[in-house]
């Protein structure tokens, strides 16, 4: 925790990158394949997708800028999600 702040960042509060990585792997490895709406959407996702999502969460939750440095930041993330033709059910 930054000694100049009284409160931890959300990144610190949740347990940092190890906790975010566990969370994203549980979601993508266990829950997505069983979900009839999400399974088709993520059927062809790259194997490192849970790591990328954990890195994204880490950055937006106040952690290090690993996503921006490693993958190109917000604009790159948005560009990867355009044109996915999500249904309303998938969005919800």
One Martini backbone bead per residue (centre of mass of N, CA, C, O) as a GRO file, in nm:
protein
   92
    1UNK     BB    1   0.098   0.034   0.020
    2UNK     BB    2   0.064   0.359   0.005
    3UNK     BB    3   0.183   0.587   0.244
    4UNK     BB    4   0.002   0.844   0.136
    5UNK     BB    5  -0.233   0.654   0.200
    6UNK     BB    6  -0.513   0.526   0.382
    7UNK     BB    7  -0.610   0.366   0.130
    8UNK     BB    8  -0.659   0.116  -0.058
    9UNK     BB    9  -0.672  -0.015  -0.336
   10UNK     BB   10  -0.855  -0.231  -0.508
   11UNK     BB   11  -0.617  -0.407  -0.586
   12UNK     BB   12  -0.521  -0.451  -0.294
   13UNK     BB   13  -0.788  -0.547  -0.162
   14UNK     BB   14  -0.818  -0.816  -0.352
   15UNK     BB   15  -0.490  -0.920  -0.386
   16UNK     BB   16  -0.414  -0.865  -0.658
   17UNK     BB   17  -0.307  -1.049  -0.919
   18UNK     BB   18  -0.355  -1.335  -0.801
   19UNK     BB   19  -0.663  -1.294  -0.751
   20UNK     BB   20  -0.744  -1.213  -1.040
   21UNK     BB   21  -0.644  -1.469  -1.176
   22UNK     BB   22  -0.824  -1.667  -1.027
   23UNK     BB   23  -1.094  -1.543  -1.109
   24UNK     BB   24  -1.064  -1.565  -1.422
   25UNK     BB   25  -1.016  -1.871  -1.431
   26UNK     BB   26  -1.278  -1.958  -1.305
   27UNK     BB   27  -1.464  -1.827  -1.506
   28UNK     BB   28  -1.339  -1.943  -1.784
   29UNK     BB   29  -1.302  -2.256  -1.692
   30UNK     BB   30  -1.593  -2.309  -1.545
   31UNK     BB   31  -1.842  -2.115  -1.638
   32UNK     BB   32  -1.841  -2.064  -1.945
   33UNK     BB   33  -1.872  -2.362  -2.059
   34UNK     BB   34  -2.172  -2.385  -1.907
   35UNK     BB   35  -2.271  -2.142  -2.076
   36UNK     BB   36  -2.494  -2.090  -2.337
   37UNK     BB   37  -2.408  -1.785  -2.403
   38UNK     BB   38  -2.079  -1.784  -2.358
   39UNK     BB   39  -1.941  -2.025  -2.492
   40UNK     BB   40  -1.951  -1.931  -2.793
   41UNK     BB   41  -1.797  -1.660  -2.751
   42UNK     BB   42  -1.528  -1.830  -2.614
   43UNK     BB   43  -1.432  -2.075  -2.795
   44UNK     BB   44  -1.176  -1.890  -2.943
   45UNK     BB   45  -1.002  -1.822  -2.719
   46UNK     BB   46  -0.723  -1.744  -2.596
   47UNK     BB   47  -0.534  -1.880  -2.344
   48UNK     BB   48  -0.459  -1.571  -2.227
   49UNK     BB   49  -0.725  -1.422  -2.151
   50UNK     BB   50  -0.735  -1.431  -1.837
   51UNK     BB   51  -0.473  -1.268  -1.805
   52UNK     BB   52  -0.564  -1.012  -1.948
   53UNK     BB   53  -0.803  -0.951  -1.764
   54UNK     BB   54  -0.643  -0.932  -1.503
   55UNK     BB   55  -0.465  -0.697  -1.603
   56UNK     BB   56  -0.695  -0.501  -1.651
   57UNK     BB   57  -0.812  -0.496  -1.369
   58UNK     BB   58  -0.558  -0.403  -1.227
   59UNK     BB   59  -0.545  -0.127  -1.362
   60UNK     BB   60  -0.844  -0.021  -1.301
   61UNK     BB   61  -0.784  -0.084  -0.976
   62UNK     BB   62  -0.476   0.062  -0.933
   63UNK     BB   63  -0.254  -0.071  -1.066
   64UNK     BB   64  -0.046  -0.157  -1.277
   65UNK     BB   65   0.041  -0.081  -1.629
   66UNK     BB   66   0.038  -0.369  -1.786
   67UNK     BB   67  -0.165  -0.348  -2.012
   68UNK     BB   68  -0.056  -0.104  -2.161
   69UNK     BB   69   0.237  -0.218  -2.196
   70UNK     BB   70   0.151  -0.514  -2.323
   71UNK     BB   71  -0.135  -0.429  -2.513
   72UNK     BB   72  -0.222  -0.090  -2.542
   73UNK     BB   73  -0.483  -0.047  -2.394
   74UNK     BB   74  -0.796   0.068  -2.431
   75UNK     BB   75  -0.814   0.086  -2.741
   76UNK     BB   76  -0.728  -0.205  -2.789
   77UNK     BB   77  -0.950  -0.343  -2.630
   78UNK     BB   78  -1.187  -0.232  -2.792
   79UNK     BB   79  -1.096  -0.343  -3.073
   80UNK     BB   80  -1.139  -0.653  -2.975
   81UNK     BB   81  -1.478  -0.601  -2.936
   82UNK     BB   82  -1.553  -0.537  -3.207
   83UNK     BB   83  -1.793  -0.711  -3.387
   84UNK     BB   84  -1.934  -0.952  -3.194
   85UNK     BB   85  -2.244  -0.977  -3.188
   86UNK     BB   86  -2.408  -0.927  -2.936
   87UNK     BB   87  -2.642  -1.015  -2.739
   88UNK     BB   88  -2.847  -0.924  -2.496
   89UNK     BB   89  -2.788  -1.170  -2.316
   90UNK     BB   90  -2.475  -1.138  -2.319
   91UNK     BB   91  -2.467  -0.856  -2.197
   92UNK     BB   92  -2.625  -0.934  -1.930
   0.00000   0.00000   0.00000
